[in-house]
Amino acid sequence: MSSSVLTTGFSEVRVRFAPSPTGYLHVGGARSALFNLLFAKHNHGKFILRIEDTDQARSTEESLQMMIQDLKWLGLNWDEGPNPETLKDMGPYGPYKQSERLDIYKKVADQLLAEGKAFYCFMTDAELEIEREKIKAAGLHTHVLSPYRNMSLADAQKKMAGGESAVVRLKVPDDEKDYNLHDFIRGDVRFPSDMEGDFVLLRSDGMPVYNFCCVIDDHMMKISHVLRAEEHLPNTLRQLMIYEAMNWTIPQFGHLSLVLDDDRQKLSKRKGAVSCDQFRLDGYLPAAMNNFMALLGWSHPEEKEILSLQEMISAFTLNRVHVAGAVFDRVKLKWMNAQHLRALPNEKIWKQIEPFLKEAGLNLPTDSDWQVRSVETFKAYMEVLKDAVALYSPLDDSKYEILPEASEAYAMEPTRAVLAAWKELVEAHPTETFTEADFLKIQDEVKAKTGQKGKNLFFPIRVALIGKPHGAELKILVPLMHKKSIIARAQKALEKC
């Protein structure tokens, strides 16, 4: 680990991914998790999963389980956080769910109140809005100043004891100054303090706000680097002010560019899948997803494109993370998935596609030699695992049917003669299986026997094998079919004449 990675006050690299459990894991979030893991492992540090679930209206246990399932599928394994199986805490700095840390936040708020760095504010929403309108009408660019800012804590507590409700606000320092942040991705960022008025730490119901929780958790979990999406950059000033008020060591911050669609707008469901779960269901490989996401805003020093997780860990440094937005190219993702898929041993590919074939209800040979041979035949035609369904469907005898588009072949006069010759020559074949050469030889014999060529020859044979005149390449299918099956199909085709 480079000595320049850690700043004073931290003994090891510790990073966190802190999602809100409100649904499946979005690829933008997954990319943040991946970058944190790569940075931690490259620097022999720890990757922590923290659950930010204080939004009780939207956070659910079901969503948490879905999110953890997505992270497990990607193989982004965390060192501390909820156990992936039991959801119980694992690690020395728990609880790792914010909803279980409310007493901790209250204790810090009480300390800030006692030190005069925070105050109870009894202004109602209506009163706040009136004051904002006055400031706006006067053409000023100042913040609402609470009349309770300088009330003594004792007096405020009396009002609270009398049943009045209040929020807790941080008392932003009166002296105007700049807060300077060296973002290890974006460089130097300046925040004037007058960008913020006295902001809320605890709501009137006692629930803490995001920025307050975030700072306390990062401090108490000894987070050394905060690597997160650039949409969190506006939160940083409030967080710096809280660190300053508590006199805590500030971690290093880095804000990742957004993931964009090909129209350079924020990634949207309108253009296709954006949740990791949907990519899993569509048959993408975790290795390909990680590889693709890593290159959304980072580049390998040797410009390599196909990378394993270990290769990414070995090469990952923050000076190669880009400031510009990264375009989510779905065509490239599919290409990359195909590269990872075709690099797998045939036996492993079969295990990966088998669940998709079963879900589609396909009844296929259970012979392992046939399965491996079929993968060798089809893998060049697969980009995602789901592609296997269309490729294997013609091999299931129970799915064979003469489709409406076969009427084109049946309208041709030579069809019956071609089908009869085809069936007869298949029956005369000496073995139960066929090679590609066998298929082409029989096709030539049908041509010689019937005098037919072109579509007059090919359409009837295709109907006899796949039930329609257009579709899969027969010379790759026939070697995977048994003689009995081919004869039965030819007989069905003949009966339609």
C-alpha positions as CSV (number, residue, x, y, z in Angstrom):
1,M,0.0,0.0,0.0
2,S,1.3,3.4,-0.9
3,S,2.0,5.5,2.2
4,S,0.3,8.5,0.4
5,V,-3.1,6.8,0.4
6,L,-3.7,7.3,4.2
7,T,-3.9,10.7,5.9
8,T,-3.0,11.3,9.6
9,G,-5.5,9.9,12.0
10,F,-6.2,6.6,10.1
11,S,-4.3,3.4,10.6
12,E,-5.8,1.4,7.6
13,V,-7.8,1.9,4.5
14,R,-11.5,1.5,5.4
15,V,-14.3,2.3,2.9
16,R,-18.0,1.8,2.9
17,F,-20.9,1.3,0.6
18,A,-24.0,2.7,2.3
19,P,-27.2,2.0,0.3
20,S,-30.8,2.7,1.3
21,P,-32.8,-0.5,1.1
22,T,-35.6,0.8,-1.1
23,G,-35.5,-1.7,-3.9
24,Y,-33.1,-3.7,-6.1
25,L,-29.5,-2.5,-6.5
26,H,-29.1,0.0,-9.4
27,V,-26.0,-0.4,-11.6
28,G,-24.9,3.0,-10.5
29,G,-24.9,1.9,-6.9
30,A,-23.3,-1.4,-7.8
31,R,-20.5,0.6,-9.6
32,S,-19.9,2.6,-6.4
33,A,-19.8,-0.6,-4.3
34,L,-17.3,-2.2,-6.8
35,F,-15.0,0.8,-6.8
36,N,-15.0,0.9,-3.0
37,L,-14.1,-2.8,-2.9
38,L,-11.4,-2.5,-5.5
39,F,-9.8,0.4,-3.7
40,A,-10.0,-1.4,-0.3
41,K,-8.5,-4.6,-1.6
42,H,-5.8,-3.0,-3.6
43,N,-4.7,-1.2,-0.4
44,H,-5.1,-4.3,1.8
45,G,-8.0,-2.5,3.6
46,K,-11.6,-3.2,4.7
47,F,-14.8,-2.9,2.7
48,I,-17.8,-2.2,4.9
49,L,-21.5,-2.5,4.0
50,R,-23.7,-0.1,6.0
51,I,-27.5,0.1,5.6
52,E,-28.9,3.7,5.6
53,D,-32.5,2.8,6.6
54,T,-33.7,5.8,8.6
55,D,-36.3,6.5,5.9
56,Q,-38.8,4.1,7.5
57,A,-41.5,4.9,5.0
58,R,-39.5,3.5,2.1
59,S,-37.0,1.1,3.7
60,T,-38.1,-2.6,3.9
61,E,-36.5,-5.8,5.0
62,E,-37.5,-7.3,1.7
63,S,-35.6,-4.6,-0.2
64,L,-32.6,-5.2,2.1
65,Q,-32.6,-8.9,1.2
66,M,-32.9,-8.1,-2.5
67,M,-30.0,-5.7,-2.3
68,I,-27.8,-8.2,-0.5
69,Q,-28.8,-10.8,-3.0
70,D,-27.6,-8.6,-5.8
71,L,-24.2,-7.8,-4.0
72,K,-23.7,-11.6,-3.4
73,W,-24.5,-12.4,-7.0
74,L,-21.9,-9.9,-8.1
75,G,-19.4,-11.4,-5.7
76,L,-18.8,-8.0,-4.0
77,N,-18.2,-9.5,-0.5
78,W,-17.9,-7.2,2.4
79,D,-15.7,-7.5,5.5
80,E,-18.1,-5.9,8.0
81,G,-21.8,-5.3,7.9
82,P,-25.0,-7.4,7.9
83,N,-24.2,-11.1,7.5
84,P,-25.2,-12.0,4.0
85,E,-27.2,-15.1,5.2
86,T,-28.6,-14.1,8.6
87,L,-28.4,-10.2,8.4
88,K,-26.9,-10.2,11.9
89,D,-24.0,-7.8,12.4
90,M,-20.5,-9.0,11.7
91,G,-17.7,-6.6,12.7
92,P,-16.5,-4.5,15.7
93,Y,-18.3,-1.2,14.8
94,G,-21.9,-2.2,14.6
95,P,-24.8,-1.8,14.6
96,Y,-24.5,-1.5,10.8
97,K,-28.1,-0.5,10.2
98,Q,-28.8,3.2,10.9
99,S,-32.2,2.4,12.3
100,E,-30.5,0.6,15.2
101,R,-28.1,3.5,15.9
102,L,-30.7,6.1,17.0
103,D,-29.3,6.3,20.5
104,I,-25.9,7.1,19.2
105,Y,-27.2,10.0,17.1
106,K,-29.1,11.4,20.0
107,K,-26.0,11.3,22.2
108,V,-24.0,13.3,19.7
109,A,-26.8,15.8,19.2
110,D,-27.0,16.2,23.0
111,Q,-23.2,16.9,23.1
112,L,-23.5,19.6,20.4
113,L,-26.5,21.2,22.3
114,A,-24.6,21.1,25.5
115,E,-21.6,22.8,23.9
116,G,-23.7,25.5,22.3
117,K,-22.9,24.3,18.8
118,A,-26.5,23.3,18.1
119,F,-29.9,24.6,19.3
120,Y,-33.5,23.6,19.5
121,C,-35.6,25.5,16.9
122,F,-39.3,25.8,17.5
123,M,-40.2,27.5,14.2
124,T,-43.1,25.8,12.4
125,D,-43.0,25.1,8.7
126,A,-45.5,28.0,8.1
127,E,-43.3,30.4,10.0
128,L,-40.2,29.4,8.1
129,E,-42.0,29.9,4.8
130,I,-43.1,33.4,5.8
131,E,-39.5,34.3,6.7
132,R,-38.3,32.9,3.4
133,E,-40.8,34.9,1.4
134,K,-39.7,38.1,3.2
135,I,-36.1,37.5,2.3
136,K,-37.0,36.8,-1.3
137,A,-39.2,39.9,-1.5
138,A,-36.3,42.0,-0.2
139,G,-34.0,40.6,-2.9
140,L,-31.6,39.3,-0.3
141,H,-29.5,36.1,-0.5
142,T,-29.4,35.3,3.2
143,H,-30.8,32.4,5.1
144,V,-33.6,32.4,7.7
145,L,-32.2,33.2,11.1
146,S,-34.1,31.4,13.8
147,P,-35.2,33.5,16.8
148,Y,-34.3,30.6,19.0
149,R,-30.7,30.5,17.9
150,N,-29.4,32.0,21.0
151,M,-32.0,30.7,23.5
152,S,-30.3,29.0,26.4
153,L,-30.5,25.2,26.5
154,A,-32.3,25.3,29.8
155,D,-35.0,27.6,28.4
156,A,-35.4,25.4,25.3
157,Q,-35.6,22.3,27.5
158,K,-38.4,23.9,29.5
159,K,-40.4,24.5,26.3
160,M,-39.8,20.9,25.3
161,A,-40.9,19.7,28.8
162,G,-44.1,21.8,28.2
163,G,-45.0,19.7,25.2
164,E,-43.6,21.9,22.4
165,S,-41.8,20.2,19.6
166,A,-38.6,21.3,18.0
167,V,-35.9,20.3,15.5
168,V,-32.3,20.4,16.4
169,R,-30.2,22.6,14.2
170,L,-26.4,23.0,13.8
171,K,-25.3,26.5,14.6
172,V,-23.3,27.4,11.5
173,P,-20.3,29.5,12.4
174,D,-20.9,33.3,12.1
175,D,-17.6,34.0,10.6
176,E,-17.7,33.7,6.8
177,K,-15.0,31.4,5.5
178,D,-14.4,28.9,2.8
179,Y,-14.4,25.2,3.4
180,N,-11.8,23.7,1.1
181,L,-11.9,20.0,0.1
182,H,-9.3,18.2,-1.8
183,D,-11.4,15.6,-3.7
184,F,-9.1,12.8,-4.8
185,I,-11.0,12.5,-8.1
186,R,-12.2,16.0,-8.8
187,G,-9.3,18.0,-7.3
188,D,-9.8,21.1,-5.1
189,V,-13.4,22.1,-4.4
190,R,-14.3,25.3,-2.5
191,F,-17.5,25.7,-0.5
192,P,-18.3,29.2,0.9
193,S,-19.8,28.8,4.4
194,D,-22.6,31.2,3.5
195,M,-24.0,28.6,1.2
196,E,-25.7,27.1,4.3
197,G,-27.9,28.4,7.0
198,D,-28.4,26.6,10.3
199,F,-29.5,23.2,9.1
200,V,-31.4,20.4,10.8
201,L,-29.7,17.5,12.5
202,L,-32.7,15.9,14.2
203,R,-36.3,16.3,13.1
204,S,-39.0,17.1,15.6
205,D,-39.9,13.4,15.9
206,G,-36.3,12.7,16.9
207,M,-35.2,11.1,13.6
208,P,-31.8,12.1,12.4
209,V,-31.2,13.5,8.9
210,Y,-28.9,11.9,6.4
211,N,-25.9,14.1,6.7
212,F,-25.8,13.9,10.5
213,C,-26.0,10.1,10.5
214,C,-23.5,9.8,7.7
215,V,-20.8,11.8,9.5
216,I,-21.3,10.0,12.9
217,D,-21.3,6.6,11.2
218,D,-18.2,7.3,9.1
219,H,-16.3,8.6,12.2
220,M,-17.3,5.7,14.5
221,M,-16.7,3.1,11.8
222,K,-13.2,4.7,11.2
223,I,-13.9,5.3,7.5
224,S,-10.7,6.6,6.0
225,H,-12.0,7.3,2.4
226,V,-15.5,8.2,1.2
227,L,-15.9,7.2,-2.4
228,R,-19.4,7.9,-3.6
229,A,-21.4,9.3,-6.5
230,E,-21.0,13.0,-7.5
231,E,-24.7,13.6,-6.6
232,H,-23.5,13.6,-3.0
233,L,-21.1,16.5,-3.5
234,P,-23.6,19.1,-2.4
235,N,-23.9,17.2,0.9
236,T,-20.2,17.6,1.6
237,L,-20.3,21.2,3.1
238,R,-22.8,20.2,5.8
239,Q,-20.8,17.2,6.6
240,L,-17.6,19.2,6.9
241,M,-19.3,21.5,9.3
242,I,-20.4,18.6,11.4
243,Y,-16.9,17.2,11.5
244,E,-15.6,20.6,12.5
245,A,-18.2,21.0,15.3
246,M,-17.2,17.6,16.7
247,N,-13.5,18.2,16.2
248,W,-13.3,14.8,14.3
249,T,-10.7,13.8,11.7
250,I,-12.1,14.3,8.3
251,P,-11.8,11.3,5.9
252,Q,-10.7,11.8,2.3
253,F,-13.5,12.3,-0.2
254,G,-13.8,11.3,-3.8
255,H,-16.9,11.8,-5.9
256,L,-17.5,9.5,-8.9
257,S,-19.0,10.8,-12.1
258,L,-22.6,9.8,-12.9
259,V,-23.4,6.8,-15.1
260,L,-25.1,8.1,-18.2
261,D,-27.3,6.7,-21.0
262,D,-26.2,7.0,-24.6
263,D,-28.0,10.3,-24.8
264,R,-25.7,11.5,-22.0
265,Q,-28.6,11.8,-19.5
266,K,-28.7,10.0,-16.2
267,L,-29.1,6.3,-16.6
268,S,-32.8,5.5,-17.0
269,K,-35.2,2.5,-17.1
270,R,-36.5,4.0,-20.4
271,K,-33.5,2.7,-22.2
272,G,-33.5,-0.8,-20.7
273,A,-32.5,-2.6,-17.6
274,V,-30.8,-0.6,-14.8
275,S,-31.2,-3.0,-11.9
276,C,-28.6,-5.7,-11.2
277,D,-31.4,-8.2,-10.7
278,Q,-32.7,-7.7,-14.2
279,F,-29.3,-8.2,-15.7
280,R,-29.1,-11.5,-13.7
281,L,-32.5,-12.6,-15.0
282,D,-31.4,-11.7,-18.5
283,G,-28.5,-14.0,-18.3
284,Y,-25.5,-11.7,-17.7
285,L,-22.5,-13.1,-15.9
286,P,-21.3,-11.4,-12.6
287,A,-17.7,-11.4,-13.9
288,A,-18.8,-9.5,-17.1
289,M,-20.9,-7.1,-15.1
290,N,-18.0,-6.2,-12.8
291,N,-15.6,-5.9,-15.7
292,F,-18.0,-3.6,-17.6
293,M,-18.8,-1.5,-14.5
294,A,-15.1,-1.1,-13.6
295,L,-14.5,0.5,-17.0
296,L,-17.3,3.0,-16.4
297,G,-15.1,5.8,-15.2
298,W,-11.8,3.9,-14.7
299,S,-9.2,2.5,-17.2
300,H,-6.6,-0.2,-16.9
301,P,-3.0,1.1,-17.1
302,E,-2.4,-1.2,-20.1
303,E,-5.8,-0.3,-21.6
304,K,-6.9,-4.0,-21.1
305,E,-10.7,-4.5,-21.6
306,I,-11.3,-8.1,-20.5
307,L,-10.4,-8.4,-16.8
308,S,-11.0,-10.7,-13.9
309,L,-11.9,-9.3,-10.4
310,Q,-8.4,-10.0,-9.2
311,E,-6.8,-8.3,-12.2
312,M,-9.0,-5.2,-11.4
313,I,-8.0,-5.3,-7.7
314,S,-4.3,-5.5,-8.7
315,A,-4.5,-2.5,-11.1
316,F,-7.0,-0.2,-9.4
317,T,-5.8,3.2,-8.4
318,L,-7.7,6.4,-8.0
319,N,-5.5,8.4,-10.3
320,R,-7.1,6.5,-13.2
321,V,-10.6,7.3,-12.2
322,H,-12.1,9.8,-14.7
323,V,-14.0,13.0,-13.9
324,A,-16.2,12.9,-17.0
325,G,-19.5,11.0,-16.9
326,A,-19.4,7.4,-18.1
327,V,-21.8,6.2,-20.8
328,F,-23.5,2.9,-20.2
329,D,-23.2,1.2,-23.6
330,R,-25.5,-1.8,-23.5
331,V,-24.1,-3.1,-26.8
332,K,-20.6,-3.2,-25.4
333,L,-21.9,-4.8,-22.2
334,K,-23.4,-7.6,-24.3
335,W,-20.2,-8.0,-26.3
336,M,-18.2,-8.2,-23.0
337,N,-20.5,-10.7,-21.6
338,A,-20.1,-12.9,-24.7
339,Q,-16.3,-12.8,-24.2
340,H,-16.5,-13.9,-20.6
341,L,-19.1,-16.5,-21.5
342,R,-17.2,-18.1,-24.3
343,A,-14.0,-18.2,-22.2
344,L,-15.7,-20.6,-19.8
345,P,-15.2,-24.4,-20.1
346,N,-18.2,-26.1,-21.9
347,E,-19.2,-27.9,-18.7
348,K,-19.5,-24.7,-16.8
349,I,-21.4,-23.0,-19.5
350,W,-24.0,-25.8,-19.4
351,K,-24.4,-25.4,-15.7
352,Q,-25.0,-21.7,-16.2
353,I,-27.6,-22.1,-19.0
354,E,-29.4,-25.1,-17.6
355,P,-31.6,-23.1,-15.2
356,F,-32.7,-20.9,-18.2
357,L,-33.5,-24.0,-20.2
358,K,-35.5,-25.6,-17.4
359,E,-37.4,-22.4,-16.7
360,A,-38.4,-22.4,-20.4
361,G,-39.7,-25.9,-19.9
362,L,-37.3,-27.5,-22.4
363,N,-37.0,-31.3,-22.4
364,L,-33.5,-32.1,-23.5
365,P,-31.1,-35.1,-23.3
366,T,-29.5,-35.6,-19.9
367,D,-26.4,-37.2,-21.3
368,S,-23.4,-35.1,-20.3
369,D,-21.5,-35.8,-23.5
370,W,-24.4,-34.5,-25.5
371,Q,-24.7,-31.4,-23.3
372,V,-21.0,-30.6,-23.7
373,R,-21.2,-31.1,-27.4
374,S,-24.3,-28.9,-27.7
375,V,-22.5,-26.1,-25.8
376,E,-19.5,-26.4,-28.2
377,T,-22.0,-26.0,-31.1
378,F,-24.0,-23.1,-29.7
379,K,-21.6,-21.0,-27.6
380,A,-20.4,-18.9,-30.5
381,Y,-24.1,-17.8,-31.0
382,M,-24.6,-16.8,-27.3
383,E,-24.1,-13.4,-25.9
384,V,-26.1,-13.8,-22.7
385,L,-27.2,-17.0,-21.0
386,K,-30.9,-16.4,-22.0
387,D,-29.9,-16.8,-25.7
388,A,-29.6,-20.5,-25.1
389,V,-33.4,-20.9,-24.9
390,A,-34.0,-19.9,-28.5
391,L,-31.0,-22.0,-29.6
392,Y,-32.0,-25.2,-27.8
393,S,-35.8,-24.9,-28.4
394,P,-35.7,-26.6,-31.8
395,L,-34.1,-29.7,-30.2
396,D,-37.0,-30.4,-27.9
397,D,-39.3,-32.9,-29.7
398,S,-42.3,-31.8,-27.5
399,K,-41.9,-28.3,-28.8
400,Y,-41.9,-29.3,-32.5
401,E,-44.9,-28.1,-34.4
402,I,-45.7,-27.1,-38.0
403,L,-46.0,-23.4,-37.8
404,P,-48.3,-21.1,-39.9
405,E,-45.3,-19.8,-41.8
406,A,-44.8,-23.3,-43.2
407,S,-47.7,-22.7,-45.5
408,E,-45.2,-21.1,-48.0
409,A,-43.5,-24.4,-48.3
410,Y,-46.7,-26.4,-48.5
411,A,-47.9,-24.2,-51.4
412,M,-45.0,-25.5,-53.5
413,E,-45.7,-28.5,-55.7
414,P,-42.4,-30.4,-55.1
415,T,-42.7,-30.3,-51.2
416,R,-44.3,-33.8,-50.8
417,A,-41.7,-35.5,-53.0
418,V,-38.9,-33.7,-51.2
419,L,-40.2,-34.7,-47.8
420,A,-40.8,-38.3,-48.8
421,A,-37.2,-38.6,-50.2
422,W,-35.8,-36.9,-47.1
423,K,-37.6,-39.3,-44.7
424,E,-36.6,-42.3,-46.7
425,L,-32.9,-41.4,-46.8
426,V,-32.8,-40.5,-43.1
427,E,-34.3,-44.0,-42.3
428,A,-31.6,-45.6,-44.4
429,H,-28.8,-43.9,-42.6
430,P,-26.7,-46.5,-40.8
431,T,-26.2,-44.8,-37.5
432,E,-28.5,-43.1,-34.9
433,T,-26.7,-39.8,-35.1
434,F,-25.5,-37.6,-38.0
435,T,-22.5,-35.4,-38.6
436,E,-22.7,-32.2,-40.5
437,A,-21.1,-34.0,-43.5
438,D,-23.9,-36.7,-43.2
439,F,-26.6,-34.0,-43.3
440,L,-25.1,-32.3,-46.3
441,K,-24.7,-35.6,-48.1
442,I,-28.3,-36.6,-47.6
443,Q,-29.5,-33.2,-48.7
444,D,-27.5,-33.6,-51.9
445,E,-29.0,-37.1,-52.4
446,V,-32.5,-35.6,-52.0
447,K,-31.6,-33.0,-54.6
448,A,-30.4,-35.7,-57.1
449,K,-33.4,-37.9,-56.4
450,T,-36.1,-35.2,-56.8
451,G,-34.4,-32.8,-59.2
452,Q,-35.2,-29.9,-56.9
453,K,-32.9,-27.1,-55.7
454,G,-33.0,-23.7,-54.0
455,K,-36.0,-23.1,-51.8
456,N,-37.9,-26.0,-53.4
457,L,-35.4,-28.2,-51.8
458,F,-34.5,-26.3,-48.6
459,F,-37.9,-25.1,-47.4
460,P,-39.5,-28.6,-47.1
461,I,-36.4,-30.0,-45.3
462,R,-36.4,-27.1,-42.9
463,V,-40.1,-27.6,-42.2
464,A,-39.4,-31.3,-41.6
465,L,-36.7,-30.3,-39.0
466,I,-37.9,-27.1,-37.3
467,G,-41.5,-26.6,-38.5
468,K,-40.9,-23.5,-40.5
469,P,-38.9,-22.5,-43.7
470,H,-36.7,-19.9,-42.0
471,G,-34.6,-20.0,-38.8
472,A,-31.8,-21.9,-37.2
473,E,-28.9,-23.3,-39.2
474,L,-29.8,-27.0,-39.9
475,K,-26.3,-28.2,-40.3
476,I,-25.5,-27.3,-36.7
477,L,-28.8,-28.6,-35.3
478,V,-28.9,-32.0,-37.0
479,P,-25.7,-33.4,-35.4
480,L,-27.5,-32.8,-32.0
481,M,-30.7,-34.7,-33.0
482,H,-31.4,-38.4,-33.0
483,K,-32.5,-40.4,-36.0
484,K,-35.8,-41.4,-34.3
485,S,-36.6,-37.7,-33.7
486,I,-35.8,-36.7,-37.2
487,I,-38.0,-39.4,-38.7
488,A,-40.9,-38.6,-36.4
489,R,-40.7,-34.9,-37.4
490,A,-40.5,-35.8,-41.1
491,Q,-43.6,-38.0,-40.8
492,K,-45.5,-35.1,-39.1
493,A,-44.5,-32.8,-42.0
494,L,-45.6,-35.4,-44.6
495,E,-49.0,-35.8,-43.0
496,K,-49.7,-32.1,-43.5
497,C,-49.3,-32.5,-47.3
